[in-house]
Amino acid sequence: MAVDSGVQGVPTVADRSKADESGEREYARRKRLRGLREDLTSFWFLLPILAVFVILFAVPLVQTAIYSVTDFNGYSMDMHYVGWSNYRSVFTDPSTMQGLVFTIVYALAQTILVTVFAIPLAVTLNRKFWGRNFARSLFFFFSVPSLAIMGMVWKYIFSPMKSGVVNTVLGAFGLGPLPWLSNSILARCCVIFIAVWAQIGWHATLYLAFLQSIPGDLYEQATVDGATRRQQFIHITLPQLIPGIVTSSFLLMSGGLKVYDLPYTMTKGGPGYSTYTVTQSIIQQGIGQSQYGLGSALAVLFTLATALVVFTQMGVAGLISRRFQ
């Protein structure tokens, strides 16, 4: 005898389960379609940017990689495949090696010194004192001109002649002139000093923005608990500044590795090759000496090295950020 599965006209549990599954499938299908439409819309918005990226970056990068294994001179398209010869020449060129050493020293010194001086400056500018807004504007103003303009101005200030501003001041105190830009060690120190001086204001402003986002209640509670300013800085300010330090150091390191304008306008890479940079070597090899193959090989190697440094820095920065979260 058959058993009725339910009252006629009333859905059973199985019917309701099937209806729920059907509704869930329909909802999932509509959600996928909606997501696909949103992705397509986003793609159309990104298409102009992708086109610019391909035209201005991807295509030249591929061309550079092709030229790096040829003897292309920049004038004639009658070029020949030379294999890894250009890459071997990069490591045997003394001027390029000196430029690499100074570029690394410059990038590291700039990153460390700007960070060391910009953080205390930002902490000072974050306090209440008379003329604070003027001081903030003044320090930021120093970072507005380009490094190329600053290099040309400071070239005359540090002129090794007696007419140089610094040597004139030294002469007023009875001291002799110093070869600021004609001595290898002094020239390197001058270039790094100007790079640090020119960028402290901008990075202090960056740190100031992070400082102003720190809740004041943290400092008030620490003061009630008897914490000194030094303890507050170490245990409150510094951990809260980690995202700013990561951003600042990334910009400083990547910019330092690509530097060209400041050393070139101040010293033209001299004396000798003491302030020679990798970027200047790429331009000199390619445009100056019409050795586009050699210059392209150097550019490829430097791009890979810079990418390795930047990605390593980003990985370390991510670990540090998670440590202080």
Summary of the structure (lengths in Angstrom):
residues: 325
radius of gyration: 30.1
end to end distance: 69.4
largest distance: 123.9
contacts: 929
relative contact order: 0.12
helix: 74%
strand: 1%
